[in-house]
């Protein structure tokens, strides 16, 4: 089995066409078809069905893509690391991030990262934890940034930040209390993420510990929508302050500590059998630095968005 066979197969899988795969690899169609035939012969299974609309992967084709893609990524990462000058970081990183991180802190991380590491290319995907882990398992993502997993299993976790949830309200409609009891949270009109969201899971677990049940009037999964809605109404939400950092900094929102504390732990996760490349490692470092800086800014004494230390 030759490396160029795998490269050709992955190109055909992703392009869905022999001709487009050939153009991508800059080789003629007969050559790429020959490589596929040799790979299928080696594996003893057809990897595609040929249809008028192009190539359709078989079950074996889907499984081969899942297994071969991480191998090719690892080889490319190794090539980039070994050929780059000593002080230069090169490579490609595919990252998946939960929306509560992507909404605010991520954009600032990317601005700083692009200036600091101009030879690294990035592909960024946001989504829910389960979807991101499925993509990571399939080799489509090198790293996912999510809430900490209760069971690590096949994954390695890198600690990024630990933060409290807070009651978030509009600066124009603030709550009078300096601290809110979680047991009395339903006295407020609430908008929070739905049960399919990772942050809602943490809230429901906290409610169960306190012997209560959350009864929000509205449920929005898009954090930006919650941020804008709360800023313009008398509704309240319960979120980690980093998730709505822009509006807290701008003075449109305020946050109040919740008692007892509800914590969320953000981690970077990668497959235990696929160590992070240099490019992915420096991205994690930059993201952690940015998250900690935002958290510190939001807890500075006198800040309108002050959070309890």
C-alpha positions as CSV (number, residue, x, y, z in Angstrom):
1,X,0.0,0.0,0.0
2,X,1.5,3.3,-1.1
3,X,1.1,6.7,0.3
4,X,0.0,8.2,-3.0
5,X,-2.8,5.6,-3.2
6,X,-4.2,7.0,0.1
7,X,-3.8,10.6,-1.0
8,X,-5.7,9.9,-4.2
9,X,-8.4,8.0,-2.4
10,X,-8.9,10.9,0.1
11,X,-9.0,13.4,-2.7
12,X,-11.7,11.4,-4.6
13,X,-13.7,10.9,-1.4
14,X,-13.7,14.7,-0.6
15,X,-14.1,15.9,-4.2
16,X,-16.7,13.2,-5.2
17,X,-15.2,13.0,-8.7
18,X,-12.1,11.5,-10.4
19,X,-11.6,14.6,-12.6
20,X,-11.8,17.1,-9.7
21,X,-9.5,14.9,-7.6
22,X,-7.0,14.8,-10.5
23,X,-7.1,18.6,-10.8
24,X,-6.5,18.9,-7.0
25,X,-3.5,16.6,-7.1
26,X,-2.3,17.8,-10.5
27,X,-2.3,14.3,-12.1
28,X,-4.2,12.9,-15.0
29,X,-7.4,10.9,-14.6
30,X,-6.1,7.5,-15.8
31,X,-3.3,7.7,-13.2
32,X,-5.6,8.5,-10.3
33,X,-8.1,5.7,-11.4
34,X,-5.2,3.3,-11.5
35,X,-4.2,4.2,-7.9
36,X,-7.8,3.7,-6.8
37,X,-7.9,0.3,-8.5
38,X,-4.7,-0.8,-6.8
39,X,-6.0,0.3,-3.4
40,X,-9.3,-1.5,-3.8
41,X,-7.4,-4.6,-4.9
42,X,-5.2,-4.4,-1.9
43,X,-8.2,-4.0,0.5
44,X,-10.4,-6.5,-1.3
45,X,-13.4,-4.2,-1.3
46,X,-14.8,-1.5,-3.7
47,X,-14.5,1.9,-2.1
48,X,-16.9,3.8,-4.4
49,X,-19.9,3.2,-6.5
50,X,-19.7,5.0,-9.9
51,X,-22.9,6.9,-10.7
52,X,-23.8,9.5,-13.3
53,X,-23.5,12.2,-10.5
54,X,-20.0,11.1,-9.5
55,X,-18.4,8.8,-6.9
56,X,-20.5,7.6,-4.0
57,X,-18.5,6.0,-1.2
58,X,-19.4,2.5,-0.1
59,X,-19.5,1.4,3.5
60,X,-15.9,0.3,3.1
61,X,-15.1,3.7,1.6
62,X,-16.5,5.6,4.5
63,X,-14.5,3.4,6.9
64,X,-11.3,3.7,4.9
65,X,-11.7,7.5,4.9
66,X,-12.1,7.5,8.7
67,X,-9.0,5.5,9.1
68,X,-6.7,6.9,6.4
69,X,-7.4,10.7,7.0
70,X,-5.7,10.8,10.4
71,X,-2.7,9.0,9.0
72,X,-2.3,11.5,6.2
73,X,-2.7,14.4,8.6
74,X,-0.1,13.0,10.9
75,X,2.4,12.6,8.0
76,X,1.7,16.1,6.8
77,X,2.2,17.5,10.3
78,X,5.5,15.6,10.6
79,X,6.7,17.0,7.3
80,X,5.8,20.5,8.3
81,X,7.5,20.2,11.7
82,X,10.7,18.7,10.2
83,X,11.1,21.0,7.2
84,X,10.2,24.3,9.0
85,X,13.0,26.5,10.2
86,X,13.6,26.0,13.9
87,X,11.8,29.1,15.1
88,X,9.0,28.9,12.5
89,X,5.7,27.1,13.1
90,X,4.0,25.8,10.0
91,X,1.1,23.5,9.3
92,X,-2.7,23.1,9.2
93,X,-5.0,22.8,12.1
94,X,-8.7,21.8,12.1
95,X,-10.4,22.9,15.2
96,X,-13.9,22.4,16.5
97,X,-15.3,24.8,19.2
98,X,-18.5,24.9,21.2
99,X,-20.5,28.0,20.5
100,X,-20.2,29.5,24.0
101,X,-16.4,29.8,23.4
102,X,-16.6,30.6,19.6
103,X,-19.0,33.5,20.1
104,X,-16.6,35.9,21.9
105,X,-13.1,34.8,22.9
106,X,-12.3,32.9,19.8
107,X,-12.4,35.8,17.4
108,X,-9.8,37.7,19.5
109,X,-7.7,34.5,19.7
110,X,-7.7,34.2,15.9
111,X,-6.7,37.9,15.3
112,X,-3.7,37.4,17.6
113,X,-2.8,34.0,16.3
114,X,-2.9,35.0,12.6
115,X,-0.4,37.8,13.3
116,X,1.9,35.7,15.4
117,X,1.9,32.5,13.3
118,X,1.4,33.6,9.6
119,X,2.6,30.2,8.3
120,X,-0.2,28.2,10.0
121,X,-3.5,27.6,8.2
122,X,-6.7,27.0,10.2
123,X,-10.1,25.5,9.6
124,X,-12.6,26.4,12.3
125,X,-15.9,24.6,13.0
126,X,-18.4,25.4,15.7
127,X,-21.2,23.1,17.0
128,X,-22.4,20.9,19.8
129,X,-20.1,18.7,21.8
130,X,-21.4,15.4,20.5
131,X,-21.1,16.5,16.8
132,X,-17.6,17.9,17.3
133,X,-16.4,14.7,19.0
134,X,-17.9,12.6,16.2
135,X,-15.9,14.7,13.7
136,X,-12.8,14.4,15.8
137,X,-13.2,10.6,16.0
138,X,-13.5,10.5,12.2
139,X,-10.2,12.4,11.8
140,X,-11.9,15.6,10.5
141,X,-10.7,17.7,13.5
142,X,-7.4,17.7,15.2
143,X,-8.7,19.4,18.3
144,X,-12.0,20.2,19.9
145,X,-12.7,22.8,22.5
146,X,-15.6,21.8,24.7
147,X,-16.8,21.5,28.3
148,X,-14.8,18.9,30.2
149,X,-15.8,15.3,29.6
150,X,-17.0,13.2,32.6
151,X,-15.4,10.2,31.0
152,X,-12.2,10.7,29.0
153,X,-12.1,7.2,27.4
154,X,-10.1,7.5,24.2
155,X,-9.4,11.2,24.6
156,X,-6.7,13.4,26.1
157,X,-7.9,16.6,27.8
158,X,-5.9,19.9,28.1
159,X,-7.1,22.2,30.8
160,X,-7.9,25.7,29.4
161,X,-10.1,27.6,31.9
162,X,-12.5,27.1,34.8
163,X,-15.2,29.7,35.3
164,X,-18.4,30.4,37.2
165,X,-21.9,30.8,35.8
166,X,-23.5,34.1,36.7
167,X,-26.9,35.7,36.4
168,X,-26.7,38.0,33.4
169,X,-29.1,40.9,33.1
170,X,-29.5,44.1,31.1
171,X,-27.6,47.2,32.4
172,X,-30.9,49.1,31.8
173,X,-32.9,46.5,33.9
174,X,-30.4,45.4,36.6
175,X,-31.2,43.1,39.5
176,X,-31.0,44.8,42.9
177,X,-29.2,41.9,44.6
178,X,-25.4,41.6,44.8
179,X,-25.8,37.8,44.8
180,X,-28.5,35.5,43.6
181,X,-29.6,32.3,45.2
182,X,-29.9,29.6,42.5
183,X,-32.9,28.1,44.4
184,X,-34.8,31.3,43.7
185,X,-33.7,31.6,40.0
186,X,-37.2,30.8,38.7
187,X,-38.5,34.0,40.2
188,X,-36.9,35.7,37.3
189,X,-38.0,35.5,33.6
190,X,-35.4,33.3,32.2
191,X,-34.0,32.6,28.7
192,X,-31.4,29.9,28.7
193,X,-30.1,27.3,26.2
194,X,-32.3,24.2,25.5
195,X,-31.5,20.7,26.9
196,X,-29.5,19.8,23.8
197,X,-26.9,22.4,24.7
198,X,-23.9,21.6,26.9
199,X,-24.4,24.6,29.1
200,X,-27.9,23.6,29.8
201,X,-26.7,20.2,30.9
202,X,-24.6,21.8,33.5
203,X,-27.5,24.0,34.7
204,X,-29.8,21.1,34.9
205,X,-27.3,19.1,36.9
206,X,-26.9,22.0,39.3
207,X,-30.7,22.3,39.6
208,X,-31.0,18.6,40.4
209,X,-28.4,19.0,43.2
210,X,-30.5,21.8,44.7
211,X,-33.7,19.9,44.4
212,X,-35.3,22.3,41.9
213,X,-36.4,22.3,38.3
214,X,-35.7,25.1,35.8
215,X,-38.7,26.5,34.0
216,X,-37.4,29.0,31.5
217,X,-39.9,31.0,29.5
218,X,-37.7,31.0,26.5
219,X,-35.0,28.7,25.3
220,X,-32.4,29.8,22.7
221,X,-29.4,27.7,21.7
222,X,-27.6,30.6,19.9
223,X,-25.6,32.4,22.5
224,X,-25.5,35.6,20.5
225,X,-29.3,35.7,20.3
226,X,-29.5,35.3,24.1
227,X,-26.9,38.1,24.5
228,X,-28.9,40.5,22.4
229,X,-32.3,39.5,23.7
230,X,-31.3,40.0,27.4
231,X,-29.6,43.3,26.6
232,X,-32.9,44.6,25.2
233,X,-35.4,43.2,27.7
234,X,-36.0,42.5,31.3
235,X,-35.2,38.8,30.9
236,X,-32.3,37.2,32.7
237,X,-30.0,34.4,31.7
238,X,-27.4,32.2,33.5
239,X,-24.2,31.9,31.5
240,X,-20.4,32.0,32.0
241,X,-19.4,35.7,31.7
242,X,-16.8,34.8,29.0
243,X,-19.7,33.7,26.7
244,X,-21.1,37.3,26.6
245,X,-17.8,39.2,27.1
246,X,-18.4,41.8,24.4
247,X,-21.7,43.1,25.9
248,X,-20.3,43.0,29.5
249,X,-17.3,45.1,28.4
250,X,-19.5,47.5,26.5
251,X,-21.7,48.0,29.5
252,X,-24.9,46.6,27.9
253,X,-25.0,43.7,30.3
254,X,-24.2,43.1,33.9
255,X,-23.5,39.9,35.8
256,X,-24.3,38.9,39.4
257,X,-22.7,35.9,41.2
258,X,-24.9,32.9,41.8
259,X,-24.9,30.9,45.0
260,X,-23.9,28.1,45.3
261,X,-21.3,28.3,42.6
262,X,-22.0,26.6,39.3
263,X,-18.7,25.9,37.4
264,X,-17.8,25.0,33.9
265,X,-14.5,23.7,32.9
266,X,-13.3,24.3,29.3
267,X,-10.8,21.8,27.9
268,X,-9.1,21.1,24.6
269,X,-9.6,17.5,23.5
270,X,-7.7,15.3,21.1
271,X,-7.5,11.6,20.4
272,X,-5.1,9.8,22.7
273,X,-3.5,8.0,19.7
274,X,-3.0,11.3,17.7
275,X,-0.7,13.7,19.5
276,X,-1.1,17.4,18.6
277,X,1.2,19.0,16.1
278,X,3.3,22.0,16.9
279,X,0.8,24.2,15.1
280,X,-2.1,22.8,17.1
281,X,-0.2,23.1,20.4
282,X,0.6,26.8,19.9
283,X,-3.1,27.4,19.0
284,X,-4.1,25.8,22.3
285,X,-1.6,28.0,24.2
286,X,-2.9,31.1,22.5
287,X,-6.5,30.2,23.2
288,X,-5.8,29.6,26.9
289,X,-3.9,32.9,27.2
290,X,-6.8,34.8,25.6
291,X,-9.5,33.0,27.7
292,X,-7.6,33.8,30.9
293,X,-7.1,37.4,29.9
294,X,-10.8,37.9,29.2
295,X,-11.7,36.2,32.5
296,X,-9.3,38.5,34.4
297,X,-10.7,41.6,32.6
298,X,-14.2,40.7,33.6
299,X,-13.3,40.2,37.3
300,X,-11.2,43.4,37.7
301,X,-12.4,45.5,40.6
302,X,-14.6,48.3,39.5
303,X,-15.5,46.8,36.2
304,X,-19.1,47.1,35.2
305,X,-19.1,43.4,34.4
306,X,-17.5,42.4,37.7
307,X,-17.7,38.7,38.6
308,X,-17.0,37.3,42.0
309,X,-13.3,36.1,42.3
